[in-house]
Amino acid sequence: MSGGSGEERRTIFPIPTRPSSLPSTSFQPNLLRQFSEAFRSVSVESPLISAPAIMQRRAPTNFTAINMEEINANNEATVLNVTTPIQTESEESSGAQPTIVTEGNNDTSQDSVDEEVQNLRTQYARLRDHFQNNREAQSALKISLSFLPFFLIFLIKMVYENFDTINYLLLGITFFIALDQRLQAVLSKTNTRVAVFFFALTLTLNILLLIHYPDSGAILNGVTFQLHKLAYTGVGRTLTLIILTDIFCKTIVVGIKGVLALIPETWVGLKRKRRFFQSIEYSSQLHRAILPTPRWSIYFIGPAGYAGMHYLDLFLLIFYWIAKVREIRSYVPDWYTSVKTVMRNSMYGVKPSQEEIRAVESQCSICYSDLKTPLKLVCAHIFCEECVDTWLEEKHTCPLCRATIDKEDKSWKSGATSKFVRIY
């Protein structure tokens, strides 16, 4: 618009004129409405007028003043903290996901290690300070250090007097572990001749070691339960004879397993060999659980026999028998199951009769072929033995009725022997 002076004028918003015919009360709402519309149409960043200035001059008194500088600063901080991945045209066309690189990930593991080391140092320093401030702990340490020379002298004297016994115990345990490893090498069928040679050599050395022991007769008497030949011995002698007897029995068991492993599979199949290994091991564990009972019973009775027993000795003997009976009973179920199933190819069922086979039309429901070595489960369903064995290795339920089938015990089927040294 042009003014009377010829200069160009800019109007930010139109200023309505007040009609003379209207009262002042009807003019105020129209003016406020036009003012608000004009205020919304003007940009905050307009160089002509700024929003804070308008709000300071035109805002009603009941509005709260807004600090625009603080809002802009917060917006800039938000923009700086948010990282938006940028995709190139090739990435957008290929549909590849954007890669966000986070700084500092390479040092995370090192920082965690340093933090753990620092925590350990702090705990050690705290423990050291607590020990230094605890007079009772320092006194106990001094007393222990004062007894240390005597303890070392006593240990050296005991080892010197029982050097042969300790040597036999260590050699017996070492030879047995080596013998069990040689048996596993024989069963793996790698370098069979070399494995068999070292197995036979280790077995021979272990048997000669135990026979050469001065009390080898006492070991044989304990193995064969010749109770009338057992005599009272001290606690050290009793413990030594029990350990050596246990090693001797395990050595014989490993030898039996080795002979069984060398039998050709055309004579005894691998599945049946594994069942023999399990049955032999469970029988050995049951036998070894019974072996220490006579020797410990004689020790609790004492050298004077039953006539010179004290009430405490009798109570300890009865308590030992109760504990031993409970332990032996825990070995009986596994032993009985392994012996019962050793002659069967599968423990999941029994061989069905001809009438039962004809009832299912001589067909397996798993492979849909003629039954080969039929096997009847506890739920009376009949399948091929190989088919149902493969199924039950994973499912443990009947393929037809989903009846629960007990899992087969696979312990000790690898030919391994328990390395636990029985002392009670």
C-alpha positions as CSV (number, residue, x, y, z in Angstrom):
1,M,0.0,0.0,0.0
2,S,1.1,3.5,-0.7
3,G,0.7,6.4,1.8
4,G,0.1,10.0,1.1
5,S,3.8,10.9,1.3
6,G,4.7,8.4,-1.6
7,E,6.6,6.1,0.7
8,E,5.7,2.4,0.8
9,R,4.2,1.1,4.1
10,R,4.1,-2.5,5.3
11,T,1.2,-3.7,7.4
12,I,1.7,-6.6,9.7
13,F,-1.9,-7.2,10.4
14,P,-4.9,-5.1,9.6
15,I,-6.1,-2.8,12.3
16,P,-9.8,-2.6,12.2
17,T,-11.5,0.8,12.5
18,R,-14.1,1.3,15.2
19,P,-17.5,2.0,13.7
20,S,-19.1,4.9,15.3
21,S,-22.5,3.2,15.2
22,L,-21.4,0.3,17.5
23,P,-20.9,0.6,21.2
24,S,-17.5,-0.1,22.7
25,T,-18.7,-3.3,24.3
26,S,-19.4,-5.0,20.9
27,F,-16.1,-3.9,19.5
28,Q,-13.7,-5.6,22.0
29,P,-14.5,-9.3,21.0
30,N,-13.9,-8.6,17.3
31,L,-10.7,-6.9,18.0
32,L,-9.3,-9.7,20.1
33,R,-10.3,-12.4,17.6
34,Q,-8.6,-10.5,14.8
35,F,-5.5,-10.0,16.9
36,S,-5.2,-13.7,17.8
37,E,-5.6,-14.7,14.1
38,A,-3.0,-12.2,13.0
39,F,-0.7,-13.4,15.8
40,R,-0.9,-17.1,14.7
41,S,-0.2,-16.2,11.1
42,V,3.1,-14.4,12.0
43,S,6.2,-16.7,12.1
44,V,8.2,-16.8,15.3
45,E,11.4,-16.4,13.2
46,S,10.0,-13.4,11.3
47,P,12.5,-10.6,11.1
48,L,9.7,-8.0,11.3
49,I,8.5,-8.9,14.8
50,S,9.6,-11.5,17.4
51,A,7.3,-13.7,19.4
52,P,8.7,-12.7,22.8
53,A,8.1,-9.0,22.1
54,I,4.5,-9.7,21.0
55,M,3.9,-11.8,24.1
56,Q,5.4,-9.2,26.3
57,R,3.3,-6.4,24.8
58,R,0.0,-8.2,23.9
59,A,-0.2,-11.3,26.1
60,P,-2.9,-11.1,28.7
61,T,-1.9,-10.9,32.3
62,N,-3.1,-14.4,33.1
63,F,-0.7,-16.1,30.7
64,T,2.7,-17.4,31.9
65,A,5.7,-15.9,30.1
66,I,7.7,-18.4,28.0
67,N,11.5,-18.3,27.9
68,M,12.1,-19.0,24.2
69,E,15.9,-19.0,24.5
70,E,15.6,-21.9,27.0
71,I,13.2,-23.9,24.7
72,N,15.6,-23.4,21.8
73,A,18.5,-24.6,23.8
74,N,16.7,-27.7,24.9
75,N,15.6,-28.5,21.3
76,E,19.2,-28.1,20.1
77,A,20.4,-30.5,22.9
78,T,17.8,-33.1,21.9
79,V,18.8,-32.9,18.3
80,L,22.5,-33.4,19.2
81,N,21.8,-36.4,21.4
82,V,19.7,-38.3,18.8
83,T,21.7,-39.9,16.0
84,T,19.7,-40.6,12.9
85,P,21.3,-43.2,10.6
86,I,21.6,-42.0,7.0
87,Q,21.1,-44.5,4.2
88,T,22.5,-44.0,0.8
89,E,20.5,-44.6,-2.3
90,S,22.1,-48.0,-2.8
91,E,21.3,-49.1,0.8
92,E,17.7,-47.9,0.4
93,S,17.4,-49.8,-2.9
94,S,18.9,-53.0,-1.4
95,G,16.9,-52.8,1.8
96,A,20.0,-53.0,4.0
97,Q,19.6,-51.9,7.6
98,P,21.6,-48.9,8.6
99,T,24.7,-49.4,10.7
100,I,25.0,-47.5,13.9
101,V,28.5,-47.2,15.3
102,T,28.7,-46.8,19.0
103,E,31.9,-45.5,20.4
104,G,33.4,-47.1,23.5
105,N,32.3,-50.7,23.0
106,N,35.9,-51.8,22.5
107,D,36.9,-50.8,26.0
108,T,33.8,-52.3,27.8
109,S,35.4,-55.7,28.5
110,Q,38.7,-54.1,29.7
111,D,36.8,-51.7,31.9
112,S,34.9,-54.6,33.5
113,V,38.1,-56.6,34.1
114,D,39.7,-53.5,35.7
115,E,36.7,-53.0,37.9
116,E,36.8,-56.6,39.1
117,V,40.5,-56.3,39.9
118,Q,39.9,-53.1,41.8
119,N,37.1,-54.8,43.8
120,L,39.4,-57.7,44.7
121,R,42.1,-55.3,45.8
122,T,39.6,-53.4,47.9
123,Q,38.3,-56.6,49.5
124,Y,41.8,-57.8,50.2
125,A,42.8,-54.5,51.7
126,R,39.6,-54.5,53.9
127,L,40.4,-58.1,55.0
128,R,44.0,-57.2,55.8
129,D,42.9,-54.2,57.8
130,H,40.4,-56.3,59.7
131,F,43.0,-58.9,60.5
132,Q,45.5,-56.3,61.7
133,N,43.0,-54.8,64.0
134,N,41.8,-58.2,65.4
135,R,44.1,-59.3,68.2
136,E,42.5,-62.7,68.6
137,A,43.2,-63.6,64.9
138,Q,46.8,-62.5,65.3
139,S,47.1,-64.6,68.4
140,A,45.7,-67.7,66.7
141,L,48.1,-67.2,63.8
142,K,51.0,-67.0,66.1
143,I,50.0,-70.2,68.0
144,S,49.5,-72.0,64.7
145,L,53.0,-70.9,63.5
146,S,54.5,-72.1,66.8
147,F,53.0,-75.6,66.2
148,L,54.1,-75.7,62.5
149,P,57.6,-77.1,63.2
150,F,56.3,-79.9,65.4
151,F,53.6,-80.7,62.8
152,L,56.2,-81.0,60.0
153,I,58.5,-83.1,62.2
154,F,55.5,-85.4,63.1
155,L,54.5,-85.6,59.4
156,I,58.0,-86.6,58.3
157,K,58.2,-89.2,61.0
158,M,54.9,-90.7,60.0
159,V,55.8,-90.8,56.3
160,Y,59.1,-92.4,57.1
161,E,57.6,-95.1,59.3
162,N,54.8,-95.9,56.8
163,F,56.7,-95.2,53.6
164,D,56.1,-98.7,52.1
165,T,52.3,-98.5,52.9
166,I,52.0,-95.0,51.4
167,N,54.0,-96.1,48.4
168,Y,51.7,-99.1,47.8
169,L,48.6,-97.0,48.1
170,L,49.8,-94.4,45.6
171,L,51.1,-96.9,43.1
172,G,47.9,-99.0,43.4
173,I,45.7,-96.0,42.7
174,T,47.9,-94.8,39.8
175,F,48.0,-98.2,38.2
176,F,44.3,-98.5,38.5
177,I,43.6,-95.2,36.8
178,A,46.1,-96.1,34.0
179,L,44.4,-99.5,33.6
180,D,41.0,-97.9,33.2
181,Q,42.3,-95.5,30.6
182,R,43.9,-98.5,28.7
183,L,40.5,-100.2,28.7
184,Q,38.8,-97.2,27.1
185,A,41.5,-97.2,24.4
186,V,40.8,-100.9,23.7
187,L,37.1,-100.2,23.4
188,S,37.6,-97.3,21.1
189,K,39.2,-99.7,18.6
190,T,42.0,-97.3,17.6
191,N,45.4,-99.0,17.3
192,T,43.9,-102.1,18.8
193,R,47.1,-104.1,19.1
194,V,49.0,-101.3,20.8
195,A,46.1,-100.7,23.2
196,V,45.7,-104.3,24.1
197,F,49.5,-104.6,24.7
198,F,49.5,-101.7,27.2
199,F,46.3,-102.9,28.8
200,A,47.8,-106.3,29.5
201,L,51.0,-104.8,30.7
202,T,49.3,-102.4,33.1
203,L,47.0,-105.2,34.4
204,T,50.0,-107.5,35.0
205,L,52.0,-104.8,36.9
206,N,49.0,-103.9,39.1
207,I,48.3,-107.5,40.0
208,L,52.0,-108.1,40.8
209,L,52.1,-105.0,42.9
210,L,49.2,-106.1,45.1
211,I,50.5,-109.7,45.4
212,H,53.9,-108.4,46.4
213,Y,52.4,-106.5,49.3
214,P,53.4,-108.1,52.6
215,D,49.8,-108.6,53.8
216,S,48.5,-109.9,50.4
217,G,47.1,-112.9,52.2
218,A,44.9,-110.6,54.4
219,I,43.7,-108.9,51.2
220,L,42.7,-112.2,49.7
221,N,41.0,-113.2,52.9
222,G,39.0,-110.0,52.8
223,V,38.0,-110.5,49.1
224,T,36.7,-114.0,49.7
225,F,35.1,-113.2,53.1
226,Q,37.1,-115.7,55.1
227,L,36.0,-114.2,58.4
228,H,37.7,-116.7,60.6
229,K,41.1,-115.6,59.3
230,L,40.5,-111.9,60.0
231,A,42.1,-110.5,63.1
232,Y,41.9,-107.2,65.0
233,T,44.2,-104.4,63.7
234,G,44.7,-100.7,64.5
235,V,42.8,-98.0,62.7
236,G,45.8,-97.3,60.3
237,R,46.2,-100.9,59.4
238,T,42.5,-101.5,59.0
239,L,42.2,-98.5,56.7
240,T,45.2,-99.5,54.6
241,L,43.9,-103.1,54.1
242,I,40.4,-101.8,53.1
243,I,41.8,-99.5,50.5
244,L,44.1,-102.0,49.0
245,T,41.4,-104.6,49.0
246,D,39.1,-102.2,47.1
247,I,41.8,-101.5,44.5
248,F,42.4,-105.2,44.1
249,C,38.7,-105.9,43.4
250,K,38.5,-103.0,40.9
251,T,41.6,-104.3,39.1
252,I,40.1,-107.7,38.7
253,V,36.9,-106.1,37.4
254,V,38.7,-104.1,34.8
255,G,40.5,-107.3,33.7
256,I,37.2,-109.1,33.2
257,K,35.9,-106.2,31.2
258,G,39.0,-106.2,29.0
259,V,38.6,-109.9,28.2
260,L,35.0,-109.3,27.3
261,A,35.9,-106.4,25.1
262,L,38.3,-108.6,23.1
263,I,35.5,-111.1,22.2
264,P,34.5,-110.7,18.6
265,E,31.2,-109.0,18.0
266,T,30.1,-112.0,15.9
267,W,30.0,-114.0,19.1
268,V,28.7,-111.3,21.4
269,G,27.0,-108.2,19.9
270,L,28.0,-104.7,21.0
271,K,24.6,-104.0,22.6
272,R,24.9,-107.1,24.8
273,K,28.5,-106.3,25.6
274,R,27.4,-102.9,26.9
275,R,24.8,-104.6,29.1
276,F,27.5,-107.0,30.4
277,F,29.7,-104.0,31.3
278,Q,26.8,-102.5,33.2
279,S,26.0,-105.7,35.1
280,I,29.6,-106.3,36.0
281,E,30.1,-102.8,37.3
282,Y,26.9,-102.9,39.4
283,S,27.9,-106.3,40.8
284,S,31.3,-105.0,41.6
285,Q,29.9,-101.9,43.5
286,L,27.6,-104.1,45.5
287,H,30.5,-106.5,46.4
288,R,32.8,-103.6,47.3
289,A,30.1,-102.1,49.5
290,I,30.0,-105.3,51.6
291,L,33.7,-105.8,51.7
292,P,34.7,-103.3,54.5
293,T,31.9,-104.5,56.9
294,P,33.8,-107.4,58.5
295,R,37.0,-105.4,59.1
296,W,35.3,-102.4,60.6
297,S,33.1,-104.6,62.7
298,I,36.1,-106.4,64.2
299,Y,37.7,-102.9,64.8
300,F,34.6,-101.7,66.7
301,I,34.4,-104.9,68.7
302,G,38.0,-104.5,69.8
303,P,40.9,-106.9,70.5
304,A,39.2,-108.4,73.6
305,G,36.1,-109.7,71.6
306,Y,32.5,-109.4,72.5
307,A,33.2,-110.2,76.2
308,G,35.3,-107.0,76.7
309,M,33.1,-104.7,74.7
310,H,32.0,-101.4,76.2
311,Y,28.5,-100.0,75.9
312,L,29.8,-97.2,73.6
313,D,31.6,-99.8,71.4
314,L,28.3,-101.8,71.1
315,F,26.3,-98.6,70.3
316,L,28.8,-97.6,67.6
317,L,28.8,-101.1,66.1
318,I,25.0,-101.2,65.8
319,F,24.9,-97.7,64.3
320,Y,27.5,-98.7,61.7
321,W,25.5,-101.8,60.8
322,I,22.4,-99.7,60.3
323,A,24.2,-97.3,58.1
324,K,25.8,-100.1,56.1
325,V,22.5,-101.9,55.5
326,R,20.9,-98.8,54.2
327,E,23.8,-98.2,51.8
328,I,23.8,-101.8,50.5
329,R,20.0,-101.6,49.9
330,S,20.6,-98.6,47.7
331,Y,22.8,-100.7,45.4
332,V,20.4,-103.7,45.1
333,P,17.7,-102.3,42.7
334,D,20.3,-101.2,40.0
335,W,22.1,-104.5,40.4
336,Y,19.0,-106.6,40.1
337,T,17.7,-104.7,37.0
338,S,21.1,-105.0,35.3
339,V,21.3,-108.7,35.9
340,K,17.7,-109.3,34.9
341,T,18.1,-107.5,31.6
342,V,21.6,-108.6,30.7
343,M,20.5,-111.5,28.5
344,R,17.8,-109.3,26.7
345,N,18.6,-107.0,23.9
346,S,16.1,-104.4,25.2
347,M,14.9,-103.6,28.7
348,Y,11.8,-101.9,27.4
349,G,9.7,-105.0,27.1
350,V,9.5,-108.8,26.6
351,K,9.2,-111.2,23.7
352,P,5.5,-111.6,22.7
353,S,3.8,-114.9,22.0
354,Q,2.8,-116.1,18.6
355,E,-0.9,-115.4,19.3
356,E,0.0,-111.8,20.1
357,I,2.1,-111.4,17.0
358,R,-0.7,-112.7,14.8
359,A,-3.2,-110.3,16.5
360,V,-1.2,-107.4,15.1
361,E,-0.9,-109.1,11.7
362,S,2.9,-109.4,12.1
363,Q,3.3,-105.7,11.1
364,C,5.2,-103.0,13.0
365,S,3.4,-99.7,13.5
366,I,6.6,-97.7,13.2
367,C,8.2,-99.0,10.0
368,Y,5.0,-100.6,8.6
369,S,7.0,-103.7,7.7
370,D,7.0,-107.2,8.9
371,L,8.1,-107.5,12.6
372,K,11.8,-108.2,13.1
373,T,12.7,-109.4,16.6
374,P,9.3,-108.3,18.0
375,L,9.1,-106.7,21.4
376,K,6.0,-106.1,23.5
377,L,6.0,-103.0,25.7
378,V,4.4,-102.8,29.1
379,C,1.3,-101.3,27.4
380,A,1.0,-104.5,25.3
381,H,1.8,-102.9,22.0
382,I,4.2,-104.8,19.8
383,F,7.0,-103.3,17.6
384,C,10.3,-104.2,16.0
385,E,13.0,-104.1,18.7
386,E,15.3,-101.9,16.7
387,C,12.4,-99.5,15.8
388,V,11.1,-99.1,19.3
389,D,14.7,-98.8,20.8
390,T,15.4,-95.9,18.4
391,W,12.0,-94.3,19.2
392,L,12.4,-94.6,23.0
393,E,15.9,-93.1,23.0
394,E,14.2,-89.7,22.4
395,K,10.5,-89.9,23.4
396,H,10.2,-92.4,26.3
397,T,6.5,-92.9,25.5
398,C,4.7,-95.6,23.5
399,P,4.3,-94.6,19.8
400,L,0.6,-95.6,19.8
401,C,-0.9,-94.9,23.2
402,R,1.7,-92.5,24.6
403,A,2.0,-94.5,27.7
404,T,5.1,-93.6,29.8
405,I,8.0,-96.0,29.4
406,D,10.8,-96.1,31.9
407,K,14.1,-94.7,30.6
408,E,16.9,-97.2,30.1
409,D,19.8,-96.9,32.5
410,K,22.9,-96.2,30.4
411,S,25.3,-95.9,33.3
412,W,28.6,-97.7,33.1
413,K,27.8,-99.1,29.6
414,S,30.9,-97.5,28.2
415,G,33.1,-100.0,30.1
416,A,34.3,-97.4,32.7
417,T,34.9,-98.4,36.3
418,S,34.1,-96.3,39.3
419,K,37.2,-94.4,40.6
420,F,35.7,-93.9,44.0
421,V,38.0,-95.5,46.7
422,R,35.9,-97.1,49.4
423,I,37.1,-96.7,52.9
424,Y,34.1,-97.6,55.0
